[in-house]
Amino acid sequence: EKGTSVRVLEGPFAGKAGVVQELDGKGTARVLLGLLAVWLPRTQIAAAAGARERRLLGSSHRKPQTAR
């Protein structure tokens, strides 16, 4: 599923963690591994166990409005 944290099981990127960016109908997934995005067969990736959700980053230029 798009946005799922995964770990690469085999191949040159074995052991790396990434996030699924895209899926196609041919059985491959585009996985973002840091700054590198690669197409991998779905058989070479598995959902990362205990993957933590990424916090949303706060904006430095928008401050929360206080109730008046």
C-alpha positions as CSV (number, residue, x, y, z in Angstrom):
1,E,0.0,0.0,0.0
2,K,1.2,3.5,-0.8
3,G,2.9,5.2,2.2
4,T,3.7,1.9,3.9
5,S,7.1,1.6,5.7
6,V,9.0,-1.4,4.2
7,R,12.3,-3.2,4.6
8,V,14.2,-4.6,1.6
9,L,14.7,-8.4,1.9
10,E,17.1,-9.2,-0.9
11,G,19.2,-7.7,-3.7
12,P,21.7,-4.8,-3.5
13,F,19.5,-2.8,-1.1
14,A,18.9,-5.7,1.4
15,G,18.4,-4.5,4.9
16,K,17.5,-0.9,4.0
17,A,14.2,0.6,5.2
18,G,12.1,2.8,3.0
19,V,8.6,4.0,2.1
20,V,6.4,2.9,-0.8
21,Q,5.8,5.8,-3.2
22,E,4.0,4.1,-6.0
23,L,2.7,0.7,-7.1
24,D,2.2,-0.6,-10.6
25,G,0.2,-3.5,-12.1
26,K,3.3,-5.5,-12.9
27,G,4.1,-6.5,-9.4
28,T,6.7,-3.8,-8.7
29,A,6.8,-0.9,-6.2
30,R,8.7,2.3,-6.2
31,V,10.4,2.6,-2.8
32,L,12.0,5.7,-1.5
33,L,15.3,4.8,0.3
34,G,16.4,8.1,1.7
35,L,17.2,10.3,-1.3
36,L,17.1,7.3,-3.7
37,A,13.9,6.0,-5.2
38,V,14.1,2.5,-6.8
39,W,11.7,0.1,-8.5
40,L,11.7,-3.3,-6.7
41,P,9.7,-6.5,-7.1
42,R,7.1,-6.8,-4.4
43,T,8.6,-10.2,-3.5
44,Q,11.8,-8.4,-2.4
45,I,10.1,-6.1,0.2
46,A,8.1,-6.7,3.4
47,A,6.2,-4.4,5.7
48,A,8.5,-3.1,8.4
49,A,7.4,-4.6,11.8
50,G,7.0,-2.0,14.5
51,A,7.3,0.9,12.0
52,R,6.7,4.1,13.8
53,E,4.6,6.9,12.3
54,R,6.5,10.0,11.2
55,R,5.5,13.1,13.1
56,L,4.2,16.0,11.1
57,L,6.7,18.8,11.1
58,G,5.6,22.1,12.4
59,S,5.9,25.2,10.3
60,S,8.3,27.9,11.6
61,H,6.3,30.8,10.0
62,R,2.8,29.9,11.2
63,K,2.1,30.2,14.9
64,P,-1.1,28.8,16.4
65,Q,-3.9,31.2,16.8
66,T,-5.0,31.8,20.4
67,A,-8.7,31.9,21.3
68,R,-10.0,35.4,22.1
